[in-house]
Amino acid sequence: MSKFDAIRPFYDAEVNNAIVSSLNHPMMKALMNFTFPELEDEVWKEQLKKTHSIRDFQCNFIYKSVQKVLEKSSDGLTTSGFEKLEKNTSYLFISNHRDILLDTSLLNAALFENGLIMTASAIGDNLVTKAFIKILAKLNRNFLVQRGLSPREMLQSSKLLSEYISKLLLHENRSVWIAQREGRTKDGNDTTNPGVLKMLGMGSDEDNLMDYFKKIKIVPVSISYEYDPTDALKMPQLLAEANQEIYIKEKNEDFVNLMGGVMGQKKRIHIHIGDILDKKIDSIQSEFDNSNKQILALAQAIDDSILKNYKLWPTNYIAFDILNSTNSHSHLYTENEKSLFERRLEMRIDHNNPMALQSFLAMYANPVVNNLKYENAI
């Protein structure tokens, strides 16, 4: 048994058996009927039976599913910065995280369209408790991040994860996607947890951690949705945290969020690829000689890139203006866009709960607040 068997996606040699075993699962039928509504079931089943690699599965099925999701529940995806990346080169993409499935699926669709190496992507094992979802994740080159462990188990798990990520990047020439912190951002404040960088550093084969971070080519990624399809679903946790209460998830909450993200209305979506952080890492090395300070500075550099390059939509400016009782950004949205946003607010939030209203608005307004900091406007 490989030491990575508990967390790795399928090897290509395992793909066909996994697909054939899932052909008649109702969720496979739902996915394929959604993606290929014009085809009889036997047609897509025959095509799946001929699939023997993750790449074939991603390009012929998942990519088409992503296109259908964009068509049905968005006004399209735009991208910037992909021209900085070189073909046949692996990168470590560290991204802000808004949606369970779409963040990585959309990034991979854009990488595929640009002829670049697609990613192996981290996913919490709490999201793949259903057998079919786990198979689908492993077919889509997801590797598992183990959750809910004791401190000792967490240390062992982190070592294994960092070693696996290093193996992918340096020995298999496979790009990797990982979120800047555990779980999705729920309040619109995208910040990098230095613990993620410390975990990644456990896989280092270099004396100096910063040399290792240069070697694995860290690229910050900013993804923004005009409408967060799970905005209302994030509210119970935000309200519990605001009241300093421990939040307990409902039994099927992760699955509801997963499906809500895929099918919920998103309007426009943008992904920006930041600069590879090699030069920034050089300046961090020359400025700090303490490894903890270097890690904090690198986390800040990732934040700077993600926040500065985050695409702000009319919804962000509208929420900022409503929250702050101002019209300072009214030139950046139309009355119609404001009416649509207010309608969404009415439908999704109890107006008799001022804390819920504030949290919902802040979720959309915080990216503007963060962006203004970089413009020295506040």
Summary of the structure (lengths in Angstrom):
residues: 378
radius of gyration: 21.1
end to end distance: 55.9
largest distance: 63.0
contacts: 1180
relative contact order: 0.12
helix: 56%
strand: 10%
